[in-house]
């Protein structure tokens, strides 16, 4: 199965080519071809939307992954000169805020 990003890129190229085809066939006074190119562009747009809708999302981070990320951020902020107790207090306040918002 192709990744959604590749499907979207191919759809973009085909859609752009279809727009060019619509313009060229309109200049050549070929309404049937212009209509065909327009239908191709419409179908490709729908394919792109469906590919995006059914694509699997990013893997949710585990609690351990998030804890390691936050710890790394704390370390970075402290390394830039912030006081560690103050930074940890800020993290605790953020956790309390998150818990309060989630019920």
ZABA-999813 format. One record per residue: z negated, x, y of N, C-alpha, C, O in turn. Coordinates in steps of 0.1 Angstrom, whole numbers. Layout:
BEGIN
pt nZ->Z | nX->X | nY->Y | caZ->Z | caX->X | caY->Y | cZ->Z | cX->X | cY->Y | oZ->Z | oX->X | oY->Y $
...
% end
This chain:
BEGIN
pt nZ->0 | nX->9 | nY->-12 | caZ->0 | caX->0 | caY->0 | cZ->0 | cX->9 | cY->12 | oZ->-8 | oX->18 | oY->13 $
pt nZ->9 | nX->6 | nY->22 | caZ->10 | caX->14 | caY->34 | cZ->-2 | cX->10 | cY->43 | oZ->-6 | oX->-1 | oY->44 $
pt nZ->-7 | nX->20 | nY->51 | caZ->-17 | caX->18 | caY->61 | cZ->-11 | cX->9 | cY->72 | oZ->0 | oX->10 | oY->75 $
pt nZ->-20 | nX->1 | nY->78 | caZ->-16 | caX->-8 | caY->89 | cZ->-10 | cX->0 | cY->100 | oZ->-1 | oX->-5 | oY->107 $
pt nZ->-15 | nX->12 | nY->103 | caZ->-10 | caX->19 | caY->114 | cZ->5 | cX->23 | cY->112 | oZ->13 | oX->23 | oY->122 $
pt nZ->9 | nX->26 | nY->100 | caZ->23 | caX->29 | caY->97 | cZ->32 | cX->17 | cY->98 | oZ->43 | oX->17 | oY->104 $
pt nZ->27 | nX->6 | nY->93 | caZ->34 | caX->-7 | caY->94 | cZ->36 | cX->-11 | cY->109 | oZ->47 | oX->-15 | oY->113 $
pt nZ->26 | nX->-9 | nY->117 | caZ->27 | caX->-12 | caY->131 | cZ->37 | cX->-3 | cY->138 | oZ->45 | oX->-8 | oY->147 $
pt nZ->37 | nX->10 | nY->135 | caZ->47 | caX->19 | caY->141 | cZ->61 | cX->16 | cY->137 | oZ->70 | oX->15 | oY->146 $
pt nZ->63 | nX->13 | nY->124 | caZ->77 | caX->9 | caY->120 | cZ->81 | cX->-4 | cY->127 | oZ->92 | oX->-6 | oY->131 $
pt nZ->71 | nX->-14 | nY->128 | caZ->74 | caX->-26 | caY->135 | cZ->78 | cX->-24 | cY->149 | oZ->87 | oX->-31 | oY->154 $
pt nZ->71 | nX->-15 | nY->156 | caZ->74 | caX->-12 | caY->170 | cZ->88 | cX->-6 | cY->171 | oZ->95 | oX->-10 | oY->180 $
pt nZ->92 | nX->3 | nY->162 | caZ->105 | caX->9 | caY->163 | cZ->116 | cX->-2 | cY->160 | oZ->126 | oX->-3 | oY->167 $
pt nZ->114 | nX->-10 | nY->150 | caZ->124 | caX->-20 | caY->147 | cZ->124 | cX->-31 | cY->158 | oZ->135 | oX->-35 | oY->162 $
pt nZ->113 | nX->-34 | nY->164 | caZ->113 | caX->-44 | caY->175 | cZ->121 | cX->-38 | cY->187 | oZ->128 | oX->-45 | oY->194 $
pt nZ->118 | nX->-25 | nY->190 | caZ->125 | caX->-19 | caY->201 | cZ->140 | cX->-18 | cY->199 | oZ->148 | oX->-21 | oY->208 $
pt nZ->144 | nX->-15 | nY->187 | caZ->158 | caX->-15 | caY->183 | cZ->164 | cX->-29 | cY->184 | oZ->176 | oX->-31 | oY->188 $
pt nZ->156 | nX->-39 | nY->180 | caZ->161 | caX->-53 | caY->181 | cZ->163 | cX->-57 | cY->196 | oZ->173 | oX->-64 | oY->199 $
pt nZ->155 | nX->-53 | nY->204 | caZ->156 | caX->-56 | caY->219 | cZ->169 | cX->-49 | cY->224 | oZ->177 | oX->-56 | oY->231 $
pt nZ->171 | nX->-37 | nY->220 | caZ->184 | caX->-30 | caY->224 | cZ->196 | cX->-38 | cY->218 | oZ->206 | oX->-39 | oY->225 $
pt nZ->195 | nX->-42 | nY->206 | caZ->206 | caX->-50 | caY->200 | cZ->208 | cX->-63 | cY->207 | oZ->220 | oX->-67 | oY->208 $
pt nZ->197 | nX->-70 | nY->211 | caZ->199 | caX->-82 | caY->219 | cZ->206 | cX->-79 | cY->232 | oZ->215 | oX->-87 | oY->236 $
pt nZ->203 | nX->-68 | nY->239 | caZ->209 | caX->-65 | caY->251 | cZ->224 | cX->-62 | cY->249 | oZ->233 | oX->-67 | oY->256 $
pt nZ->226 | nX->-53 | nY->239 | caZ->240 | caX->-49 | caY->237 | cZ->249 | cX->-61 | cY->232 | oZ->260 | oX->-62 | oY->237 $
pt nZ->244 | nX->-69 | nY->224 | caZ->252 | caX->-81 | caY->219 | cZ->253 | cX->-91 | cY->230 | oZ->264 | oX->-98 | oY->230 $
pt nZ->244 | nX->-92 | nY->239 | caZ->246 | caX->-101 | caY->251 | cZ->257 | cX->-96 | cY->260 | oZ->265 | oX->-104 | oY->265 $
pt nZ->257 | nX->-83 | nY->262 | caZ->267 | caX->-77 | caY->270 | cZ->281 | cX->-79 | cY->264 | oZ->291 | oX->-82 | oY->271 $
pt nZ->281 | nX->-78 | nY->250 | caZ->294 | caX->-80 | caY->243 | cZ->297 | cX->-95 | cY->242 | oZ->307 | oX->-98 | oY->235 $
pt nZ->289 | nX->-103 | nY->247 | caZ->291 | caX->-118 | caY->247 | cZ->291 | cX->-123 | cY->233 | oZ->299 | oX->-132 | oY->229 $
pt nZ->282 | nX->-118 | nY->225 | caZ->281 | caX->-123 | caY->211 | cZ->267 | cX->-129 | cY->209 | oZ->257 | oX->-123 | oY->206 $
pt nZ->267 | nX->-142 | nY->212 | caZ->254 | caX->-149 | caY->212 | cZ->248 | cX->-150 | cY->198 | oZ->235 | oX->-150 | oY->197 $
pt nZ->256 | nX->-151 | nY->188 | caZ->251 | caX->-151 | caY->174 | cZ->243 | cX->-138 | cY->171 | oZ->233 | oX->-139 | oY->164 $
pt nZ->249 | nX->-127 | nY->174 | caZ->242 | caX->-114 | caY->171 | cZ->230 | cX->-113 | cY->180 | oZ->220 | oX->-108 | oY->175 $
pt nZ->230 | nX->-117 | nY->192 | caZ->218 | caX->-117 | caY->201 | cZ->207 | cX->-125 | cY->195 | oZ->195 | oX->-121 | oY->194 $
pt nZ->211 | nX->-137 | nY->190 | caZ->201 | caX->-145 | caY->183 | cZ->195 | cX->-139 | cY->170 | oZ->183 | oX->-140 | oY->168 $
pt nZ->204 | nX->-132 | nY->163 | caZ->199 | caX->-126 | caY->150 | cZ->190 | cX->-114 | cY->154 | oZ->179 | oX->-113 | oY->147 $
pt nZ->193 | nX->-106 | nY->164 | caZ->184 | caX->-96 | caY->168 | cZ->171 | cX->-101 | cY->173 | oZ->160 | oX->-95 | oY->170 $
pt nZ->171 | nX->-112 | nY->180 | caZ->159 | caX->-119 | caY->185 | cZ->150 | cX->-124 | cY->173 | oZ->138 | oX->-122 | oY->174 $
pt nZ->157 | nX->-129 | nY->163 | caZ->149 | caX->-134 | caY->151 | cZ->143 | cX->-122 | cY->144 | oZ->131 | oX->-123 | oY->139 $
pt nZ->150 | nX->-111 | nY->143 | caZ->144 | caX->-99 | caY->136 | cZ->132 | cX->-95 | cY->144 | oZ->122 | oX->-91 | oY->138 $
pt nZ->133 | nX->-94 | nY->158 | caZ->122 | caX->-90 | caY->166 | cZ->110 | cX->-99 | cY->164 | oZ->98 | oX->-95 | oY->163 $
pt nZ->112 | nX->-112 | nY->163 | caZ->101 | caX->-122 | caY->161 | cZ->95 | cX->-120 | cY->148 | oZ->82 | oX->-120 | oY->147 $
pt nZ->103 | nX->-118 | nY->137 | caZ->97 | caX->-116 | caY->124 | cZ->89 | cX->-103 | cY->123 | oZ->78 | oX->-103 | oY->117 $
pt nZ->94 | nX->-93 | nY->129 | caZ->87 | caX->-80 | caY->129 | cZ->74 | cX->-81 | cY->137 | oZ->64 | oX->-75 | oY->133 $
pt nZ->74 | nX->-88 | nY->147 | caZ->62 | caX->-90 | caY->155 | cZ->51 | cX->-97 | cY->147 | oZ->40 | oX->-94 | oY->147 $
pt nZ->55 | nX->-107 | nY->139 | caZ->46 | caX->-115 | caY->130 | cZ->41 | cX->-106 | cY->119 | oZ->29 | oX->-106 | oY->116 $
pt nZ->50 | nX->-97 | nY->114 | caZ->46 | caX->-88 | caY->103 | cZ->35 | cX->-78 | cY->109 | oZ->25 | oX->-75 | oY->102 $
pt nZ->37 | nX->-74 | nY->121 | caZ->27 | caX->-65 | caY->127 | cZ->14 | cX->-71 | cY->129 | oZ->3 | oX->-65 | oY->126 $
pt nZ->14 | nX->-84 | nY->133 | caZ->2 | caX->-91 | caY->135 | cZ->-5 | cX->-93 | cY->122 | oZ->-18 | oX->-91 | oY->121 $
pt nZ->2 | nX->-97 | nY->112 | caZ->-4 | caX->-100 | caY->98 | cZ->-10 | cX->-87 | cY->92 | oZ->-20 | oX->-86 | oY->87 $
pt nZ->-2 | nX->-76 | nY->94 | caZ->-7 | caX->-63 | caY->89 | cZ->-20 | cX->-59 | cY->95 | oZ->-29 | oX->-53 | oY->89 $
pt nZ->-21 | nX->-61 | nY->108 | caZ->-33 | caX->-58 | caY->115 | cZ->-45 | cX->-67 | cY->110 | oZ->-56 | oX->-62 | oY->109 $
pt nZ->-42 | nX->-79 | nY->108 | caZ->-52 | caX->-89 | caY->105 | cZ->-58 | cX->-86 | cY->91 | oZ->-70 | oX->-88 | oY->88 $
pt nZ->-49 | nX->-82 | nY->81 | caZ->-54 | caX->-81 | caY->68 | cZ->-58 | cX->-66 | cY->64 | oZ->-63 | oX->-64 | oY->53 $
pt nZ->-56 | nX->-57 | nY->74 | caZ->-60 | caX->-43 | caY->71 | cZ->-75 | cX->-42 | cY->69 | oZ->-83 | oX->-48 | oY->77 $
pt nZ->-80 | nX->-34 | nY->60 | caZ->-94 | caX->-32 | caY->58 | cZ->-100 | cX->-25 | cY->71 | oZ->-93 | oX->-16 | oY->76 $
pt nZ->-112 | nX->-29 | nY->74 | caZ->-118 | caX->-22 | caY->86 | cZ->-124 | cX->-9 | cY->82 | oZ->-124 | oX->-5 | oY->71 $
pt nZ->-129 | nX->-3 | nY->92 | caZ->-136 | caX->10 | caY->90 | cZ->-149 | cX->8 | cY->81 | oZ->-155 | oX->-2 | oY->82 $
pt nZ->-152 | nX->18 | nY->73 | caZ->-164 | caX->17 | caY->65 | cZ->-176 | cX->17 | cY->74 | oZ->-178 | oX->26 | oY->82 $
pt nZ->-185 | nX->7 | nY->72 | caZ->-197 | caX->7 | caY->80 | cZ->-206 | cX->19 | cY->77 | oZ->-207 | oX->23 | oY->66 $
pt nZ->-212 | nX->24 | nY->87 | caZ->-220 | caX->36 | caY->86 | cZ->-233 | cX->31 | cY->79 | oZ->-239 | oX->21 | oY->82 $
pt nZ->-239 | nX->40 | nY->70 | caZ->-252 | caX->37 | caY->64 | cZ->-263 | cX->40 | cY->74 | oZ->-260 | oX->47 | oY->84 $
pt nZ->-274 | nX->36 | nY->71 | caZ->-286 | caX->39 | caY->80 | cZ->-288 | cX->54 | cY->81 | oZ->-292 | oX->59 | oY->91 $
pt nZ->-286 | nX->61 | nY->70 | caZ->-288 | caX->75 | caY->70 | cZ->-278 | cX->82 | cY->79 | oZ->-281 | oX->92 | oY->86 $
pt nZ->-266 | nX->77 | nY->78 | caZ->-255 | caX->83 | caY->86 | cZ->-258 | cX->81 | cY->101 | oZ->-257 | oX->90 | oY->109 $
pt nZ->-262 | nX->69 | nY->105 | caZ->-266 | caX->66 | caY->119 | cZ->-278 | cX->74 | cY->123 | oZ->-278 | oX->79 | oY->134 $
pt nZ->-288 | nX->76 | nY->114 | caZ->-300 | caX->83 | caY->118 | cZ->-296 | cX->98 | cY->120 | oZ->-301 | oX->104 | oY->130 $
pt nZ->-287 | nX->103 | nY->112 | caZ->-283 | caX->117 | caY->114 | cZ->-275 | cX->119 | cY->127 | oZ->-276 | oX->129 | oY->134 $
pt nZ->-267 | nX->109 | nY->130 | caZ->-259 | caX->109 | caY->143 | cZ->-268 | cX->109 | cY->155 | oZ->-266 | oX->116 | oY->164 $
pt nZ->-278 | nX->100 | nY->154 | caZ->-287 | caX->99 | caY->166 | cZ->-296 | cX->111 | cY->167 | oZ->-298 | oX->116 | oY->178 $
pt nZ->-300 | nX->117 | nY->156 | caZ->-308 | caX->129 | caY->156 | cZ->-299 | cX->141 | cY->162 | oZ->-304 | oX->149 | oY->170 $
pt nZ->-286 | nX->141 | nY->159 | caZ->-277 | caX->151 | caY->165 | cZ->-276 | cX->149 | cY->180 | oZ->-276 | oX->159 | oY->187 $
pt nZ->-275 | nX->136 | nY->184 | caZ->-274 | caX->134 | caY->198 | cZ->-287 | cX->137 | cY->206 | oZ->-286 | oX->143 | oY->217 $
pt nZ->-298 | nX->135 | nY->199 | caZ->-311 | caX->139 | caY->205 | cZ->-311 | cX->154 | cY->207 | oZ->-315 | oX->159 | oY->217 $
pt nZ->-307 | nX->161 | nY->197 | caZ->-307 | caX->175 | caY->197 | cZ->-298 | cX->180 | cY->208 | oZ->-302 | oX->189 | oY->216 $
pt nZ->-287 | nX->174 | nY->210 | caZ->-277 | caX->178 | caY->221 | cZ->-283 | cX->176 | cY->234 | oZ->-282 | oX->185 | oY->243 $
pt nZ->-290 | nX->165 | nY->236 | caZ->-295 | caX->161 | caY->249 | cZ->-307 | cX->171 | cY->253 | oZ->-308 | oX->176 | oY->264 $
pt nZ->-315 | nX->174 | nY->243 | caZ->-326 | caX->183 | caY->245 | cZ->-321 | cX->197 | cY->247 | oZ->-327 | oX->204 | oY->256 $
pt nZ->-310 | nX->201 | nY->241 | caZ->-304 | caX->214 | caY->243 | cZ->-299 | cX->215 | cY->257 | oZ->-298 | oX->227 | oY->262 $
pt nZ->-295 | nX->204 | nY->263 | caZ->-290 | caX->205 | caY->277 | cZ->-302 | cX->204 | cY->287 | oZ->-299 | oX->204 | oY->299 $
pt nZ->-314 | nX->204 | nY->283 | caZ->-325 | caX->206 | caY->292 | cZ->-334 | cX->194 | cY->293 | oZ->-344 | oX->194 | oY->301 $
pt nZ->-332 | nX->183 | nY->286 | caZ->-341 | caX->171 | caY->287 | cZ->-353 | cX->174 | cY->279 | oZ->-353 | oX->181 | oY->269 $
pt nZ->-364 | nX->167 | nY->283 | caZ->-377 | caX->169 | caY->276 | cZ->-376 | cX->160 | cY->263 | oZ->-373 | oX->148 | oY->264 $
pt nZ->-379 | nX->166 | nY->252 | caZ->-378 | caX->159 | caY->239 | cZ->-386 | cX->147 | cY->238 | oZ->-382 | oX->137 | oY->233 $
pt nZ->-399 | nX->147 | nY->242 | caZ->-407 | caX->135 | caY->241 | cZ->-401 | cX->123 | cY->249 | oZ->-401 | oX->112 | oY->245 $
pt nZ->-395 | nX->126 | nY->261 | caZ->-389 | caX->116 | caY->269 | cZ->-376 | cX->110 | cY->262 | oZ->-374 | oX->98 | oY->262 $
pt nZ->-368 | nX->119 | nY->256 | caZ->-356 | caX->115 | caY->248 | cZ->-360 | cX->106 | cY->236 | oZ->-354 | oX->96 | oY->234 $
pt nZ->-370 | nX->110 | nY->229 | caZ->-375 | caX->102 | caY->217 | cZ->-380 | cX->89 | cY->222 | oZ->-379 | oX->79 | oY->215 $
pt nZ->-387 | nX->88 | nY->233 | caZ->-392 | caX->76 | caY->239 | cZ->-380 | cX->67 | cY->242 | oZ->-381 | oX->55 | oY->240 $
pt nZ->-370 | nX->72 | nY->247 | caZ->-358 | caX->64 | caY->250 | cZ->-351 | cX->59 | cY->238 | oZ->-347 | oX->47 | oY->237 $
pt nZ->-351 | nX->67 | nY->227 | caZ->-346 | caX->62 | caY->214 | cZ->-354 | cX->51 | cY->209 | oZ->-349 | oX->41 | oY->204 $
pt nZ->-367 | nX->52 | nY->209 | caZ->-376 | caX->41 | caY->204 | cZ->-374 | cX->29 | cY->212 | oZ->-373 | oX->18 | oY->207 $
pt nZ->-372 | nX->30 | nY->225 | caZ->-370 | caX->18 | caY->234 | cZ->-356 | cX->12 | cY->230 | oZ->-355 | oX->-1 | oY->230 $
pt nZ->-346 | nX->20 | nY->227 | caZ->-333 | caX->14 | caY->223 | cZ->-334 | cX->7 | cY->210 | oZ->-327 | oX->-3 | oY->208 $
pt nZ->-342 | nX->13 | nY->201 | caZ->-343 | caX->6 | caY->188 | cZ->-350 | cX->-7 | cY->189 | oZ->-346 | oX->-17 | oY->183 $
pt nZ->-361 | nX->-8 | nY->198 | caZ->-368 | caX->-20 | caY->200 | cZ->-359 | cX->-30 | cY->207 | oZ->-359 | oX->-42 | oY->203 $
pt nZ->-350 | nX->-26 | nY->216 | caZ->-341 | caX->-35 | caY->222 | cZ->-331 | cX->-40 | cY->212 | oZ->-328 | oX->-52 | oY->212 $
pt nZ->-326 | nX->-32 | nY->203 | caZ->-317 | caX->-36 | caY->193 | cZ->-323 | cX->-46 | cY->183 | oZ->-317 | oX->-56 | oY->179 $
pt nZ->-335 | nX->-44 | nY->180 | caZ->-342 | caX->-53 | caY->171 | cZ->-345 | cX->-66 | cY->178 | oZ->-344 | oX->-77 | oY->171 $
pt nZ->-348 | nX->-66 | nY->190 | caZ->-351 | caX->-78 | caY->198 | cZ->-338 | cX->-87 | cY->199 | oZ->-339 | oX->-99 | oY->199 $
pt nZ->-327 | nX->-80 | nY->200 | caZ->-314 | caX->-87 | caY->202 | cZ->-309 | cX->-93 | cY->189 | oZ->-302 | oX->-103 | oY->188 $
pt nZ->-313 | nX->-87 | nY->177 | caZ->-309 | caX->-91 | caY->164 | cZ->-318 | cX->-102 | cY->158 | oZ->-315 | oX->-107 | oY->147 $
pt nZ->-329 | nX->-104 | nY->165 | caZ->-338 | caX->-114 | caY->160 | cZ->-348 | cX->-108 | cY->150 | oZ->-356 | oX->-115 | oY->145 $
% end
